[in-house]
Amino acid sequence: MEREKSSDLLKRIHEEYEVIPGIHNYCDRWCQRCRFCTRCSVYLMEVEEEKFRAENNLPEQDFDESMSNILQDTMEMIIEMAAEDGIELSEEGDAELEFFPLRRPEKKHYLYRKADEHSKWLIKWFGTNSKIIDTKLKKFSETSKQDFLIFENAIDSLSWYMHFIAVKFSRALIPPYDDSPEASYDKNGSAKIAIIAVENTIQAISAIMVYFPDDEDEFLTALVRLERIRKRALKDFPDAMNFKRPGFDD
């Protein structure tokens, strides 16, 4: 069976499912915990790809192959749309890009630096405590369902958001092309999901501290850093928490 083009698959998904447009742009990518999976085009496309591979006994697709297929299909779709509008794409059009200078995230900004500092600390902490974590998970699975669920959830949250916070603040800190409301839309959405990730991480550390009494000072330092990040983000992005994420805030 021939693989369906990404552009055709996307059209079919929008016809067959009640997809929420743009919901994937401002989520935390944690599909396993999302109640809107069946309304997300990105998730549904991944499901269809896995289904196709299973039905055709194909090996699991790696990231590079997946991105290559998507890029190729996307370029074909852009060319088709341009042709329909009577637009000819050529190298001469590259000159127009000179009017749009390359935008880079402000990696010297406090939010990015401190978020990156948090992720590096957490990588080190996980490396030091990996065996202890496994031992505690095994113990709690046999002795206390409540402790197991609390501990596992906290560990999963810390791991999931470890790099996410810095990545989203990095995106939020990319200078917009202008000062219009439209230009501020993405930065506020990115800042909001980063702030939510910070708050979730604070909750996770607060929950797990009791299980690592010897690391209390280290955890308190992390909590202070995260709270300062949260307050600074709210100051630098005053409209972020008013941003309406498609689906989640409707």
C-alpha positions, -999 to 999 in steps of 0.1 A, spaced: 0 0 0 13 34 -9 18 60 19 -7 88 19 9 122 13 10 143 45 -11 171 28 -38 146 18 -37 130 52 -41 163 69 -71 172 48 -87 138 55 -82 142 92 -99 176 92 -128 161 74 -132 130 96 -125 146 130 -135 177 150 -100 191 150 -92 221 170 -71 244 148 -37 253 163 -42 234 195 -8 218 191 10 251 190 5 259 226 4 226 244 31 208 264 34 179 239 24 154 266 -1 135 245 -4 107 270 -20 131 295 -40 152 270 -78 151 269 -78 166 234 -57 140 216 -85 130 192 -90 166 183 -53 174 175 -41 170 139 -5 164 149 -14 135 172 -39 120 147 -13 121 119 12 103 141 -15 76 149 -22 72 111 15 69 104 19 42 131 -12 24 117 2 24 82 35 10 93 19 -17 114 -4 -28 85 26 -29 61 51 -45 85 74 -15 83 100 -6 110 94 23 133 101 56 116 130 76 130 128 114 135 150 124 106 129 103 82 97 116 96 108 152 92 121 146 57 87 132 46 68 161 62 91 187 46 89 172 12 51 170 14 49 206 27 70 220 -1 48 203 -26 18 217 -10 33 252 -10 41 249 -47 6 237 -55 -10 266 -35 13 291 -51 4 278 -86 -33 281 -79 -28 317 -70 -7 323 -101 25 328 -82 58 314 -95 83 305 -69 119 312 -79 153 321 -64 147 357 -74 121 359 -47 149 353 -21 158 390 -24 126 398 -6 139 381 25 163 410 30 134 430 43 129 404 71 161 402 92 169 369 109 153 368 144 171 350 171 161 343 207 177 365 234 198 337 251 214 363 274 180 371 288 174 363 324 145 339 317 165 318 292 196 317 314 178 307 345 156 281 327 188 267 312 204 267 346 174 247 359 176 221 332 213 216 337 208 212 375 180 187 369 201 166 345 228 164 371 203 155 398 188 127 378 222 114 370 231 113 406 198 98 418 188 75 390 194 42 409 177 57 441 147 67 420 144 32 406 147 16 440 120 39 455 96 32 426 100 -5 431 96 -2 469 64 20 466 49 -3 440 50 -31 466 42 -11 497 21 20 490 0 28 459 -4 64 470 33 70 475 40 53 442 15 75 423 27 107 439 64 98 434 60 86 398 40 116 388 65 140 402 94 122 386 76 121 352 68 158 355 103 169 363 117 148 334 91 160 309 95 197 316 133 196 322 141 212 288 107 223 278 108 255 299 140 269 283 128 259 248 94 278 252 110 309 268 135 309 240 107 310 215 88 337 235 120 358 235 124 359 197 118 395 187 86 401 167 87 417 133 67 447 146 46 459 175 12 448 162 -11 425 183 -6 398 157 31 399 162 27 395 200 3 366 197 29 338 195 52 352 221 24 354 247 12 319 239 48 305 242 53 324 274 21 312 289 28 275 283 64 281 297 49 297 329 25 267 333 54 243 329 73 263 356 43 260 379 39 223 373 76 218 380 73 237 413 44 214 423 65 183 413 95 194 434 73 203 463 58 168 462 91 149 459 111 168 485 97 146 513 112 115 497 147 130 495 154 146 529 191 148 523 185 170 492 163 195 509 187 225 505 192 216 468 154 215 462 148 247 481 174 264 459 156 251 428 122 263 441 135 298 447 150 299 412 117 287 396 96 312 416 119 340 404 116 327 368 78 327 372 76 362 386 100 376 360 80 360 332 48 375 345 65 409 345 81 406 311 50 391 295 21 409 313 -5 396 288 7 360 287 -18 346 312 -47 363 293 -37 344 261 -64 319 251 -49 286 240 -70 269 214 -90 242 231 -74 244 266 -87 279 274 -120 279 255 
